[in-house]
């Protein structure tokens, strides 16, 4: 019906799933458009023997197809007196129902068969429907830090899909390739080394948070029930144990919090990251 391209194979082909699409914009070079364009509605491409009967002789058997279509013809293949299979010599067209009759001018009897009529529009006219394309597969490659938005000094444990998140501070659907969803602090007078997963506390505000990533003098963080929620104060000192620093700037996330619709969320075992690492992530969803 079609040939998968190298990109389709590497991005979407798995041991259990393969990409299927119905073309709407013309020939893509896969050969699929020719199949769709030349599909014949109500054609019979295959006739299945349901009972081989007995006593048949090659050359004396006739196969007749009747129904509300026309022009389907076929021949019987006889092995050891039994109708072993039927070869369709003309697929015909226009069949919604069909009956196959096997007759013999000799002594053969009792062979039966049924016609397998092509799906609506013809075999190959709509591969998604015909092959049962009930799932949607998405693929993304996380290549290193992805321009600095994907942390490489911490692991991740969740994968998800969010529909139409906004750019921060707006109601505009973002079209960015990547977005950071964490707030940040730019630090000065750093004494010691902050590490991902450290808990930081503001000495003036009393606010706490977990460090997600450290990038030079900038740390990215998040808050949850364990830390409480609140805002750090620009200029205050923060500490994580004996490590201290002063906040010189507060940074907002790139995505507006709680915007967009969560379509899918999955928890996984921790995945460690590195700057020279690529993760190939596939999500398969059924709607």
TORROBA-533506 format. One line per 4 residues: for each residue x, y, z of N, C-alpha, C, CB. Coordinates in steps of 0.2 Angstrom, whole numbers, plus 5000, padded with zeros to 4 digits. Glycine has a CB too. Layout:
<rs>
X Y Z X Y Z X Y Z X Y Z ~ ...
</rs>
This chain:
<rs>
5004 4994 5000 5000 5000 5000 5004 5006 5000 4995 5000 5006 ~ 5010 5006 5003 5015 5012 5003 5021 5010 5006 5012 5018 5007 ~ 5026 5014 5005 5033 5013 5008 5035 5018 5013 5038 5013 5002 ~ 5037 5016 5019 5039 5020 5024 5046 5024 5022 5040 5017 5031
5046 5030 5023 5052 5034 5022 5057 5032 5028 5051 5041 5022 ~ 5063 5034 5027 5068 5033 5033 5066 5037 5039 5075 5035 5030 ~ 5064 5043 5038 5062 5047 5044 5056 5044 5047 5060 5054 5041 ~ 5051 5042 5044 5045 5038 5047 5047 5032 5051 5040 5036 5041
5052 5028 5048 5054 5022 5051 5058 5024 5057 5059 5018 5046 ~ 5063 5028 5057 5067 5030 5063 5063 5033 5069 5073 5034 5061 ~ 5058 5037 5067 5054 5041 5072 5048 5037 5074 5052 5048 5069 ~ 5045 5033 5070 5038 5031 5072 5038 5023 5072 5033 5034 5068
5042 5020 5069 5041 5012 5069 5044 5009 5075 5045 5010 5062 ~ 5040 5005 5078 5042 5001 5084 5041 4994 5083 5038 5004 5090 ~ 5042 4990 5088 5041 4983 5088 5033 4981 5087 5044 4979 5093 ~ 5029 4986 5090 5022 4984 5090 5018 4989 5086 5020 4985 5097
5021 4994 5083 5017 4999 5080 5021 5002 5073 5015 5005 5084 ~ 5017 5004 5068 5020 5007 5062 5015 5013 5060 5020 5001 5057 ~ 5018 5018 5057 5015 5023 5055 5010 5022 5050 5019 5029 5054 ~ 5004 5025 5050 4999 5024 5045 4996 5031 5043 4993 5019 5046
4995 5033 5037 4992 5039 5036 4988 5039 5029 4997 5045 5035 ~ 4983 5043 5029 4979 5043 5022 4981 5050 5019 4972 5043 5024 ~ 4984 5050 5013 4986 5056 5010 4980 5060 5007 4991 5054 5004 ~ 4981 5067 5008 4976 5071 5006 4979 5077 5001 4972 5075 5011
4985 5077 5001 4988 5082 4997 4992 5080 4991 4993 5086 5001 ~ 4991 5074 4988 4994 5072 4982 5000 5067 4984 4996 5078 4978 ~ 5004 5066 4978 5009 5061 4979 5015 5063 4983 5012 5060 4971 ~ 5017 5059 4988 5023 5060 4992 5029 5056 4990 5021 5059 4999
5028 5052 4985 5034 5048 4983 5034 5041 4986 5040 5052 4984 ~ 5029 5040 4990 5030 5033 4994 5026 5028 4990 5026 5034 5000 ~ 5022 5030 4984 5018 5025 4981 5011 5024 4983 5022 5019 4980 ~ 5010 5027 4989 5004 5027 4992 4998 5030 4988 5004 5029 4999
5000 5036 4985 4995 5040 4982 4992 5036 4976 4998 5047 4979 ~ 4997 5032 4972 4994 5028 4967 4989 5023 4969 5000 5025 4963 ~ 4990 5020 4975 4986 5015 4977 4979 5018 4979 4989 5012 4984 ~ 4979 5024 4982 4973 5027 4984 4969 5030 4978 4975 5034 4989
4973 5033 4973 4970 5036 4967 4967 5030 4963 4975 5040 4963 ~ 4970 5024 4963 4967 5019 4959 4963 5014 4962 4973 5015 4955 ~ 4961 5015 4968 4957 5011 4972 4950 5010 4969 4956 5013 4979 ~ 4948 5004 4969 4941 5002 4965 4936 5000 4971 4942 4996 4960
4931 5004 4972 4926 5002 4977 4922 4996 4975 4921 5008 4977 ~ 4921 4992 4980 4918 4986 4979 4921 4980 4975 4911 4987 4976 ~ 4928 4981 4975 4932 4976 4971 4933 4970 4976 4939 4978 4969 ~ 4934 4964 4973 4935 4958 4977 4942 4955 4975 4930 4952 4975
4947 4956 4980 4954 4955 4979 4955 4947 4981 4958 4959 4982 ~ 4951 4945 4985 4953 4938 4988 4946 4934 4989 4956 4939 4994 ~ 4947 4928 4987 4941 4923 4989 4944 4917 4993 4938 4920 4982 ~ 4941 4916 4999 4944 4912 5004 4940 4905 5003 4944 4914 5011
4943 4899 5003 4940 4893 5003 4938 4891 5010 4945 4887 5000 ~ 4932 4890 5011 4929 4888 5017 4928 4880 5018 4923 4891 5019 ~ 4928 4877 5012 4927 4869 5012 4930 4867 5006 4920 4867 5013 ~ 4935 4863 5006 4939 4861 5000 4935 4856 4996 4945 4858 5001
4930 4852 4999 4926 4847 4995 4930 4841 4994 4923 4850 4989 ~ 4928 4837 4989 4932 4831 4987 4930 4829 4980 4931 4825 4992 ~ 4935 4825 4977 4933 4822 4970 4934 4827 4964 4926 4820 4970 ~ 4937 4832 4965 4938 4837 4960 4944 4836 4956 4939 4844 4963
4944 4838 4949 4949 4837 4944 4951 4844 4941 4947 4832 4939 ~ 4958 4845 4941 4960 4851 4938 4957 4852 4931 4968 4852 4938 ~ 4955 4858 4930 4952 4860 4923 4945 4859 4922 4956 4856 4918 ~ 4942 4855 4927 4934 4854 4926 4930 4858 4931 4933 4847 4927
4934 4863 4935 4931 4866 4940 4929 4873 4938 4935 4866 4947 ~ 4923 4876 4939 4922 4883 4938 4920 4887 4944 4916 4883 4933 ~ 4922 4893 4944 4920 4898 4950 4916 4903 4947 4927 4900 4954 ~ 4910 4904 4950 4906 4910 4948 4905 4914 4954 4899 4907 4945
4905 4921 4953 4904 4926 4958 4898 4930 4956 4910 4931 4959 ~ 4892 4930 4960 4886 4934 4959 4885 4939 4964 4880 4929 4958 ~ 4882 4944 4963 4880 4949 4968 4878 4955 4965 4886 4950 4972 ~ 4879 4961 4969 4876 4967 4966 4882 4971 4962 4874 4972 4971
4888 4968 4961 4893 4971 4957 4894 4968 4951 4900 4971 4961 ~ 4900 4968 4948 4900 4965 4941 4908 4964 4940 4898 4970 4936 ~ 4908 4959 4935 4915 4957 4932 4920 4954 4936 4918 4964 4929 ~ 4918 4951 4942 4923 4948 4946 4924 4941 4943 4922 4948 4953
4930 4938 4941 4931 4931 4939 4936 4928 4943 4932 4931 4931 ~ 4936 4921 4943 4941 4918 4947 4942 4911 4945 4939 4918 4955 ~ 4947 4908 4946 4949 4901 4945 4950 4897 4951 4954 4900 4939 ~ 4949 4890 4951 4950 4886 4957 4957 4882 4956 4945 4881 4958
4960 4881 4961 4967 4877 4961 4965 4871 4965 4973 4882 4964 ~ 4966 4865 4961 4964 4859 4964 4971 4855 4966 4960 4855 4960 ~ 4971 4852 4972 4976 4848 4975 4974 4842 4978 4981 4852 4980 ~ 4975 4836 4975 4973 4829 4977 4966 4829 4978 4976 4828 4984
4962 4832 4973 4955 4831 4973 4951 4836 4977 4953 4825 4975 ~ 4955 4841 4980 4952 4846 4985 4953 4853 4982 4955 4845 4992 ~ 4948 4857 4982 4949 4864 4980 4954 4867 4986 4942 4868 4979 ~ 4960 4868 4984 4965 4871 4989 4965 4878 4990 4972 4869 4987
4964 4882 4984 4963 4889 4984 4960 4892 4978 4971 4892 4985 ~ 4958 4898 4978 4955 4901 4972 4959 4908 4970 4948 4903 4974 ~ 4961 4908 4964 4964 4914 4962 4959 4919 4958 4970 4912 4957 ~ 4959 4925 4960 4955 4930 4957 4959 4933 4951 4954 4936 4962
4955 4932 4945 4958 4934 4939 4956 4941 4937 4956 4929 4933 ~ 4950 4943 4940 4948 4950 4938 4944 4952 4945 4943 4950 4932 ~ 4946 4958 4948 4943 4960 4954 4936 4963 4954 4948 4965 4958 ~ 4934 4965 4948 4928 4967 4947 4927 4974 4951 4922 4962 4949
4920 4976 4952 4919 4982 4955 4912 4983 4958 4921 4988 4951 ~ 4910 4987 4962 4903 4988 4964 4900 4983 4969 4899 4989 4958 ~ 4904 4979 4971 4901 4974 4976 4900 4976 4983 4905 4967 4976 ~ 4894 4975 4985 4892 4976 4993 4891 4969 4996 4887 4981 4994
4889 4965 4991 4887 4958 4994 4889 4953 4988 4880 4957 4996 ~ 4891 4947 4989 4893 4943 4984 4893 4936 4986 4900 4944 4981 ~ 4891 4931 4981 4891 4924 4983 4895 4920 4978 4883 4921 4982 ~ 4899 4916 4981 4904 4912 4977 4901 4905 4976 4911 4912 4980
4900 4903 4970 4898 4896 4968 4903 4892 4965 4892 4896 4964 ~ 4905 4886 4967 4910 4882 4964 4906 4876 4961 4915 4879 4969 ~ 4907 4875 4954 4904 4869 4951 4909 4865 4947 4899 4872 4946 ~ 4908 4859 4946 4912 4854 4943 4909 4850 4938 4916 4850 4948
4912 4850 4932 4909 4845 4926 4910 4838 4927 4911 4848 4919 ~ 4915 4837 4932 4916 4830 4934 4912 4828 4940 4924 4829 4935 ~ 4916 4824 4945 4913 4821 4951 4914 4825 4957 4915 4814 4951 ~ 4917 4831 4957 4919 4835 4963 4912 4838 4966 4924 4840 4961
4913 4838 4973 4907 4841 4976 4909 4844 4983 4901 4835 4977 ~ 4904 4848 4985 4904 4851 4992 4909 4857 4993 4905 4846 4997 ~ 4913 4859 4989 4917 4864 4990 4914 4871 4990 4923 4865 4984 ~ 4916 4875 4995 4912 4881 4996 4918 4887 4997 4908 4881 5002
4916 4893 4996 4921 4898 4997 4917 4905 4998 4925 4899 4991 ~ 4920 4910 5001 4917 4916 5002 4921 4922 4999 4915 4918 5010 ~ 4918 4927 4997 4922 4933 4994 4923 4938 4999 4918 4936 4988 ~ 4929 4940 4999 4931 4946 5004 4931 4952 5000 4938 4944 5007
4926 4956 5001 4925 4962 4997 4929 4968 5000 4917 4964 4998 ~ 4932 4972 4996 4936 4978 4998 4932 4983 5003 4939 4981 4992 ~ 4935 4986 5007 4932 4991 5012 4929 4997 5008 4936 4994 5017 ~ 4925 5001 5011 4922 5007 5008 4927 5011 5004 4918 5011 5013
4926 5013 4998 4931 5017 4994 4936 5012 4990 4934 5021 4998 ~ 4936 5006 4992 4941 5002 4988 4947 5000 4993 4943 5005 4982 ~ 4950 4995 4992 4956 4993 4995 4962 4998 4994 4959 4986 4993 ~ 4964 5001 4999 4970 5006 4999 4968 5013 4999 4974 5004 4993
4961 5014 4998 4959 5021 4998 4959 5025 5004 4951 5021 4995 ~ 4959 5021 5010 4960 5025 5016 4964 5020 5021 4953 5027 5019 ~ 4970 5020 5021 4974 5016 5025 4973 5016 5032 4981 5017 5023 ~ 4971 5022 5035 4970 5023 5042 4964 5019 5044 4969 5031 5044
4959 5020 5040 4953 5016 5042 4954 5008 5041 4947 5018 5038 ~ 4957 5007 5035 4958 5000 5033 4962 4996 5038 4960 4999 5026 ~ 4967 4999 5040 4972 4996 5044 4971 4997 5052 4979 4998 5043 ~ 4966 5000 5053 4964 5001 5061 4968 5006 5064 4964 4994 5064
4969 5012 5061 4974 5017 5064 4970 5020 5070 4976 5022 5059 ~ 4970 5017 5076 4966 5019 5082 4971 5023 5086 4963 5014 5085 ~ 4977 5024 5085 4982 5027 5089 4985 5033 5086 4987 5022 5092 ~ 4987 5037 5090 4992 5043 5088 4999 5042 5091 4988 5050 5089
5004 5042 5087 5011 5042 5090 5014 5048 5089 5015 5036 5087 ~ 5017 5051 5094 5022 5057 5094 5029 5055 5095 5019 5062 5099 ~ 5033 5059 5093 5040 5057 5094 5044 5064 5095 5043 5053 5088 ~ 5049 5064 5100 5053 5069 5101 5060 5067 5103 5050 5074 5106
5065 5070 5101 5072 5069 5103 5074 5075 5107 5076 5068 5097 ~ 5076 5073 5113 5079 5078 5118 5087 5077 5117 5077 5076 5125 ~ 5090 5082 5114 5097 5082 5112 5100 5087 5116 5098 5085 5104 ~ 5104 5084 5121 5108 5088 5126 5103 5093 5130 5113 5092 5122
5105 5099 5130 5102 5104 5134 5097 5107 5130 5106 5109 5137 ~ 5096 5106 5124 5091 5109 5119 5091 5117 5120 5084 5106 5121 ~ 5097 5120 5119 5098 5127 5119 5097 5130 5126 5092 5130 5115 ~ 5098 5125 5131 5098 5127 5138 5091 5126 5142 5100 5134 5139
5086 5124 5138 5079 5123 5141 5078 5117 5145 5074 5125 5136 ~ 5082 5112 5143 5082 5105 5145 5088 5103 5150 5081 5099 5140 ~ 5086 5102 5156 5092 5101 5161 5096 5095 5159 5089 5101 5168 ~ 5102 5095 5160 5107 5090 5159 5110 5087 5166 5112 5091 5154
5109 5091 5171 5112 5090 5177 5107 5087 5182 5115 5096 5180 ~ 5101 5084 5180 5096 5081 5184 5093 5076 5180 5092 5086 5187 ~ 5089 5071 5183 5085 5066 5180 5078 5069 5179 5086 5060 5183 ~ 5074 5066 5175 5067 5067 5174 5063 5061 5175 5065 5070 5168
5057 5061 5178 5053 5055 5179 5046 5056 5177 5053 5055 5187 ~ 5044 5061 5173 5038 5062 5170 5038 5063 5163 5034 5067 5174 ~ 5034 5061 5159 5033 5063 5152 5025 5065 5151 5035 5057 5147 ~ 5024 5070 5147 5017 5072 5146 5016 5076 5140 5015 5076 5152
5010 5077 5139 5008 5081 5133 5003 5087 5135 5005 5077 5127 ~ 5005 5093 5133 5001 5099 5135 4999 5102 5128 5004 5103 5140 ~ 4992 5103 5128 4990 5106 5122 4989 5114 5123 4983 5104 5120 ~ 4993 5118 5118 4992 5125 5118 4994 5129 5124 4985 5127 5116
5000 5128 5127 5002 5132 5132 5004 5139 5130 5009 5129 5136 ~ 5003 5144 5135 5004 5151 5133 5011 5153 5134 4999 5155 5137 ~ 5014 5158 5131 5020 5161 5133 5018 5165 5139 5022 5166 5127 ~ 5024 5165 5143 5023 5168 5150 5020 5175 5150 5029 5168 5154
5015 5176 5154 5012 5183 5155 5007 5185 5149 5017 5188 5155 ~ 5006 5180 5145 5001 5182 5139 4996 5176 5139 5005 5182 5133 ~ 4991 5178 5134 4986 5173 5132 4988 5170 5125 4979 5175 5133 ~ 4994 5171 5123 4996 5169 5116 4999 5162 5116 5001 5174 5113
4996 5157 5112 4998 5151 5112 5006 5151 5109 4994 5146 5107 ~ 5010 5148 5113 5017 5148 5111 5019 5144 5105 5021 5145 5117 ~ 5023 5146 5101 5026 5142 5095 5033 5141 5096 5024 5146 5089 ~ 5036 5141 5102 5043 5140 5103 5044 5133 5103 5045 5143 5110
5051 5131 5101 5053 5124 5100 5053 5121 5107 5059 5123 5097 ~ 5056 5125 5112 5056 5122 5119 5054 5128 5124 5063 5120 5121 ~ 5052 5126 5130 5050 5131 5135 5052 5129 5141 5043 5133 5134 ~ 5055 5133 5145 5057 5132 5152 5050 5133 5156 5063 5136 5155
5049 5129 5161 5043 5130 5165 5045 5132 5172 5038 5124 5165 ~ 5051 5132 5174 5054 5134 5181 5056 5141 5181 5059 5129 5182 ~ 5055 5143 5187 5057 5150 5189 5065 5150 5190 5054 5153 5195 ~ 5068 5155 5190 5076 5155 5191 5078 5161 5196 5079 5156 5184
5084 5160 5198 5087 5165 5203 5094 5166 5200 5087 5163 5210 ~ 5096 5172 5199 5103 5174 5197 5107 5176 5203 5103 5180 5191 ~ 5112 5173 5205 5116 5174 5211 5122 5177 5210 5117 5167 5214 ~ 5124 5181 5216 5131 5184 5217 5133 5182 5224 5131 5192 5216
5140 5183 5225 5143 5181 5231 5142 5174 5233 5140 5186 5237 ~ 5143 5170 5229 5141 5163 5230 5147 5160 5234 5140 5159 5223 ~ 5145 5157 5240 5150 5153 5244 5148 5146 5244 5150 5156 5251 ~ 5152 5142 5241 5151 5135 5240 5148 5133 5233 5146 5133 5246
5145 5127 5233 5142 5125 5227 5135 5122 5228 5146 5119 5224 ~ 5130 5125 5224 5123 5123 5225 5123 5117 5220 5118 5128 5223 ~ 5119 5112 5222 5118 5106 5218 5110 5104 5217 5121 5099 5222 ~ 5109 5101 5211 5102 5099 5210 5099 5095 5216 5101 5096 5203
5093 5096 5217 5089 5093 5223 5091 5096 5229 5091 5086 5223 ~ 5095 5101 5230 5096 5104 5236 5090 5108 5238 5102 5109 5236 ~ 5088 5109 5244 5083 5114 5246 5086 5120 5248 5079 5111 5252 ~ 5084 5126 5245 5086 5132 5247 5081 5136 5251 5088 5136 5240
5083 5141 5255 5079 5145 5259 5081 5152 5259 5079 5142 5266 ~ 5076 5156 5258 5078 5164 5258 5078 5166 5266 5072 5168 5255 ~ 5083 5169 5267 5084 5171 5274 5080 5177 5276 5092 5173 5275 ~ 5077 5181 5271 5073 5187 5273 5066 5185 5272 5074 5193 5269
5064 5181 5266 5057 5180 5265 5055 5173 5268 5057 5179 5257 ~ 5060 5169 5270 5058 5163 5273 5055 5157 5268 5053 5164 5279 ~ 5056 5159 5262 5053 5155 5256 5058 5149 5255 5052 5159 5250 ~ 5055 5143 5254 5060 5138 5252 5058 5135 5245 5059 5132 5257
5063 5131 5242 5061 5128 5235 5067 5123 5234 5062 5134 5230 ~ 5065 5118 5229 5070 5113 5227 5074 5116 5221 5066 5107 5226 ~ 5080 5115 5221 5084 5116 5215 5083 5111 5210 5092 5117 5217 ~ 5081 5113 5203 5081 5108 5198 5087 5108 5194 5075 5110 5193
5090 5113 5193 5096 5113 5189 5100 5119 5190 5094 5114 5181 ~ 5107 5119 5189 5112 5124 5191 5115 5126 5184 5117 5122 5196 ~ 5115 5132 5182 5118 5134 5176 5123 5140 5177 5113 5135 5170 ~ 5129 5139 5179 5133 5144 5181 5131 5148 5187 5134 5149 5175
5129 5154 5186 5127 5158 5192 5119 5158 5193 5130 5165 5192 ~ 5116 5154 5188 5109 5154 5188 5106 5147 5191 5106 5156 5181 ~ 5101 5147 5195 5098 5141 5197 5091 5141 5196 5099 5140 5205 ~ 5088 5135 5194 5081 5135 5192 5078 5130 5197 5080 5131 5185
5072 5132 5199 5069 5129 5205 5062 5128 5204 5071 5133 5211 ~ 5059 5124 5209 5052 5123 5209 5050 5122 5216 5049 5117 5205 ~ 5043 5123 5218 5040 5123 5224 5035 5118 5224 5038 5129 5227 ~ 5033 5115 5230 5028 5110 5231 5026 5110 5238 5030 5103 5229
5021 5106 5240 5019 5106 5247 5024 5105 5252 5014 5100 5247 ~ 5029 5101 5250 5035 5100 5255 5038 5107 5257 5039 5095 5253 ~ 5039 5111 5252 5042 5117 5253 5038 5123 5254 5047 5119 5247 ~ 5032 5122 5253 5027 5128 5253 5028 5132 5247 5028 5132 5259
5024 5137 5246 5024 5142 5241 5025 5149 5243 5017 5141 5237 ~ 5028 5153 5239 5030 5160 5240 5035 5162 5235 5032 5160 5247 ~ 5037 5169 5236 5041 5172 5232 5048 5174 5235 5038 5178 5228 ~ 5053 5173 5232 5060 5175 5235 5060 5183 5234 5066 5172 5232
5064 5186 5238 5065 5193 5238 5072 5195 5234 5065 5196 5245 ~ 5071 5199 5230 5077 5201 5226 5082 5205 5231 5076 5206 5220 ~ 5088 5202 5231 5094 5205 5236 5095 5201 5242 5092 5212 5237 ~ 5090 5196 5244 5091 5193 5250 5096 5187 5249 5084 5190 5252
5098 5185 5254 5103 5179 5254 5099 5172 5255 5108 5179 5260 ~ 5101 5167 5251 5098 5161 5251 5104 5156 5254 5095 5158 5245 ~ 5102 5150 5257 5106 5145 5259 5104 5138 5257 5108 5146 5266 ~ 5108 5134 5256 5107 5127 5256 5112 5123 5261 5107 5124 5249
5110 5123 5267 5115 5120 5272 5120 5126 5273 5119 5114 5270 ~ 5127 5124 5272 5132 5129 5273 5134 5133 5266 5138 5126 5275 ~ 5130 5132 5261 5131 5135 5255 5127 5141 5255 5130 5131 5248 ~ 5130 5147 5253 5126 5153 5253 5127 5157 5247 5127 5158 5259
5122 5162 5245 5123 5167 5240 5118 5172 5240 5122 5163 5233 ~ 5119 5178 5237 5114 5183 5237 5110 5183 5230 5117 5190 5238 ~ 5104 5185 5230 5100 5185 5224 5101 5192 5221 5092 5183 5226 ~ 5103 5192 5214 5104 5198 5211 5098 5199 5206 5110 5198 5207
5094 5194 5204 5089 5194 5199 5084 5189 5200 5091 5195 5192 ~ 5078 5190 5199 5072 5185 5199 5070 5183 5192 5066 5187 5203 ~ 5070 5177 5190 5068 5175 5183 5061 5172 5183 5073 5171 5180 ~ 5057 5174 5178 5051 5170 5177 5052 5164 5172 5046 5175 5174
5047 5159 5172 5047 5154 5167 5045 5157 5161 5042 5148 5169 ~ 5047 5153 5155 5045 5155 5149 5038 5153 5147 5050 5151 5144 ~ 5035 5148 5150 5028 5146 5149 5024 5149 5155 5027 5138 5149 ~ 5017 5151 5153 5013 5153 5158 5010 5147 5162 5007 5157 5155
5011 5148 5169 5009 5142 5173 5002 5140 5173 5011 5143 5181 ~ 5000 5134 5172 4993 5131 5172 4990 5133 5166 4989 5134 5178 ~ 4993 5135 5161 4990 5136 5154 4991 5130 5150 4994 5142 5150 ~ 4986 5129 5145 4986 5123 5141 4982 5118 5144 4993 5121 5139
4981 5113 5140 4977 5107 5142 4981 5101 5143 4971 5106 5138 ~ 4981 5098 5149 4985 5092 5149 4982 5086 5146 4987 5090 5157 ~ 4985 5083 5141 4982 5078 5137 4984 5071 5140 4983 5078 5130 ~ 4990 5071 5142 4993 5064 5144 4999 5065 5149 4996 5060 5138
4999 5061 5154 5004 5062 5159 5006 5054 5161 5002 5066 5165 ~ 5013 5053 5161 5015 5047 5163 5021 5047 5168 5017 5043 5157 ~ 5021 5043 5173 5027 5043 5177 5031 5037 5175 5025 5042 5185 ~ 5038 5038 5175 5043 5033 5173 5048 5032 5178 5046 5034 5166
5052 5027 5178 5059 5027 5182 5063 5033 5180 5062 5020 5181 ~ 5067 5035 5184 5071 5041 5183 5076 5040 5177 5075 5042 5189 ~ 5076 5045 5173 5081 5045 5167 5086 5050 5168 5077 5046 5160 ~ 5092 5048 5169 5098 5052 5169 5100 5056 5163 5104 5049 5172
5102 5062 5163 5104 5065 5157 5111 5068 5157 5099 5072 5156 ~ 5113 5069 5151 5120 5072 5150 5120 5076 5144 5125 5066 5149 ~ 5125 5081 5143 5126 5086 5138 5127 5082 5131 5131 5090 5139 ~ 5130 5076 5131 5131 5073 5125 5126 5067 5124 5138 5070 5125
5120 5067 5127 5115 5062 5127 5109 5064 5123 5113 5060 5134 ~ 5106 5059 5119 5100 5060 5116 5095 5055 5118 5101 5060 5108 ~ 5089 5057 5120 5083 5053 5122 5078 5053 5116 5080 5054 5128 ~ 5076 5047 5114 5071 5047 5109 5065 5044 5112 5073 5041 5103
5060 5049 5113 5054 5048 5116 5048 5047 5112 5053 5054 5121 ~ 5045 5041 5112 5039 5040 5109 5033 5039 5113 5039 5034 5104 ~ 5027 5043 5112 5021 5042 5116 5016 5040 5111 5019 5049 5119 ~ 5012 5035 5113 5007 5032 5109 5000 5033 5113 5008 5024 5107
4996 5036 5110 4989 5038 5113 4984 5035 5109 4989 5046 5114 ~ 4979 5033 5112 4972 5031 5109 4967 5036 5111 4971 5023 5111 ~ 4964 5038 5106 4958 5043 5107 4951 5040 5106 4959 5049 5102
</rs>
